[in-house]
Amino acid sequence: MIATKISNVCLFCSLVLLATTAASTAALTAGTYEQRRDCRSDAMKFCGKFVPDVKRITECMEKNVNKLSPECRKQFK
C-alpha cells in the first residue's frame, strides 16, 4: 500500500518536473496543489536528473523517502 502511494506521488513529481521543462498545459495541472507545493523542491533536489523517466524518479524518491521534507513525506502516507 505504501509502495503504491509512493509510486503515485513519484508519478506526480515526475509530471511536475516535466512541467518545469516543458510548457504543456496538461503537465502544469498534474497532481494536486498540495502535492506540487509539498514535493516539488524535494523531487528536483533528489531526482531532477531522472526527468522525464517516471520509473527512475519513482525509484529515486523511494530510495530517498527518509531524506524528504516532512511536508513531502506526508504525501507518501
Secondary structure, DSSP 8 states (H G I E B T S, - for coil): -HHHHHHHHHHHHHHHHHHHHS--HHHHT-S-HHHHHHHHHHHHHHHGGGTT-HHHHHHHHHHTGGGS-HHHHGGG-
